[in-house]
Amino acid sequence: MNGSSLILDASLLVLFIVGSTRRDLVGRHKRLKAFTMEDFDLLRRLIVLAPQVIVTPNTLTEASNLISQIDEPARTQIRETFRQVIGATEEEYVPSLVAASAGHFLRLGLTDVALMHLISGSRWLLTTDLDLYLAAVQSGAEAVNFNHLREQAGAQ
C-alpha cells in the first residue's frame, strides 16, 4: 500500500476534514461519534504516506453534507478546510450509468460502487464500510477496513 494512491470513503474523508480543522472537533462532530482523535492521527499518517488521495464527486458531495452537521463557527471553519482538501485531492469522475450497471450497485449504492470502480493495481481503498470492504476484497481489489487498523493500533 505504501507508494500506492489512496481512495477514501466519505466517512474517512469527513474524519480527515474535521480533524484537520481542529482535532478536538472530532469528538464533538455529530457524524464522528465513533471516532477518536487517535483515529484521526492514524488516518493522517496513512494519508501522508500516499502519493495521491483520490475522491469522486459523489464522495465529495456526501462529505459536504456530513461535515455541515455541526454548529457555527465550527461549520464555517470545517468548510474552509474542506475547500483546501478538495484542492489537494485528485477528483475522478465515474459516470453514474457505469456505476449503476455494476453488479454491486443494488447492495452498495452509487457512491460506493463508484469508489470500487477506481481501485486498480496502483490504488487501494480505505473504508469503514464493511459491505464496501467485503465487496472490494471479494472482487480481488486491494482494500483495507480502517476499523481493523484501529483495532491493531489499540492493541499495541
C-alpha positions in Angstrom: 0.0 0.0 0.0 3.0 2.3 0.5 3.6 4.2 -2.7 0.1 3.5 -3.9 -2.6 6.1 -4.3 -5.3 6.0 -1.6 -9.0 6.1 -2.3 -11.0 7.3 0.7 -14.7 6.7 1.5 -16.9 9.5 2.7 -16.8 8.7 6.4 -13.0 8.8 6.5 -12.9 12.0 4.3 -15.2 13.6 6.9 -12.9 12.4 9.7 -9.9 13.9 7.9 -11.5 17.2 7.1 -12.9 17.7 10.6 -9.7 16.6 12.4 -7.6 18.7 10.1 -9.7 21.7 11.1 -9.3 21.1 14.8 -8.6 17.8 16.4 -11.0 18.5 19.3 -13.9 18.8 16.9 -13.6 15.0 16.2 -15.3 14.2 19.5 -17.9 17.0 19.1 -19.0 16.4 15.5 -22.4 14.6 15.1 -21.1 12.2 12.4 -17.9 11.3 14.1 -19.1 9.9 17.4 -17.5 6.5 16.7 -14.0 8.1 16.2 -11.4 9.4 18.5 -8.5 11.9 18.0 -6.2 8.9 17.8 -8.2 7.6 14.9 -7.7 10.9 13.1 -4.0 10.7 13.8 -3.8 7.2 12.4 -5.7 8.3 9.3 -3.5 11.3 8.8 -0.4 9.1 8.9 -1.9 6.9 6.2 -2.7 9.9 4.0 0.8 11.3 4.4 2.2 8.1 3.1 0.1 8.1 0.0 1.4 9.9 -3.1 -2.1 10.8 -4.0 -5.6 10.8 -2.4 -8.4 10.0 -4.8 -12.0 11.0 -4.4 -15.1 11.1 -6.5 -17.7 13.8 -7.0 -20.1 11.5 -5.2 -17.8 11.2 -2.2 -17.2 14.9 -2.0 -20.9 15.6 -2.2 -21.6 13.1 0.6 -18.8 14.5 2.7 -20.1 18.1 2.1 -23.5 17.2 3.5 -22.0 15.3 6.5 -19.4 17.9 7.6 -22.2 20.5 7.8 -23.8 18.8 10.8 -22.2 20.9 13.4 -22.9 24.4 14.8 -21.2 27.6 13.9 -18.4 28.8 14.0 -17.1 25.3 13.6 -19.2 24.7 10.4 -17.6 27.5 8.5 -14.1 26.6 9.8 -14.6 23.0 8.6 -15.9 24.1 5.2 -12.8 26.2 4.7 -10.7 23.1 5.4 -12.9 21.2 3.0 -12.1 23.7 0.3 -8.4 23.1 0.9 -8.8 19.3 0.9 -10.6 19.5 -2.4 -7.6 21.3 -3.8 -5.2 18.7 -2.5 -7.0 15.6 -3.7 -7.4 14.0 -7.2 -11.1 14.0 -8.2 -12.1 11.3 -10.6 -15.5 11.0 -12.2 -17.2 7.7 -12.7 -20.4 8.1 -14.8 -23.5 7.2 -12.8 -24.7 5.0 -15.6 -21.5 3.0 -15.4 -21.7 2.7 -11.7 -25.4 1.8 -11.8 -24.6 -1.1 -14.2 -22.2 -2.7 -11.8 -23.2 -5.9 -10.1 -22.9 -4.4 -6.6 -25.0 -1.4 -7.3 -28.2 -2.6 -5.7 -26.4 -3.6 -2.4 -23.8 -0.8 -2.2 -25.3 2.2 -4.0 -23.8 4.8 -6.3 -21.1 6.4 -4.1 -19.5 3.1 -3.0 -19.7 1.4 -6.5 -18.0 4.5 -8.0 -15.2 4.0 -5.5 -14.9 0.3 -6.3 -14.6 1.3 -10.0 -11.4 3.3 -9.2 -9.4 0.6 -7.5 -6.6 -0.8 -9.5 -3.1 -2.2 -9.0 -1.6 1.2 -8.0 -4.6 2.3 -6.0 -6.2 0.9 -2.8 -9.4 1.6 -0.9 -9.6 2.6 2.7 -13.1 2.4 4.2 -15.0 1.9 7.4 -18.0 0.4 5.5 -18.0 -3.3 6.0 -20.1 -4.1 3.0 -17.9 -2.0 0.7 -14.8 -3.6 2.1 -16.1 -7.1 1.6 -17.3 -6.4 -1.9 -14.0 -4.9 -2.9 -12.0 -7.8 -1.4 -14.3 -10.4 -2.9 -13.8 -8.8 -6.3 -10.0 -9.1 -5.9 -9.4 -5.4 -5.3 -6.9 -4.1 -2.6 -9.0 -2.7 0.2 -8.4 -2.1 3.9 -11.0 -1.8 6.6 -10.0 1.1 8.8 -11.6 -0.5 11.8 -9.1 -3.3 11.6 -6.3 -0.8 11.6 -7.9 0.9 14.6 -8.0 -2.4 16.5 -4.4 -3.2 15.7 -3.3 0.3 16.8 -5.2 -0.1 20.0 -3.6 -3.5 20.7 -0.1 -2.1 20.5 
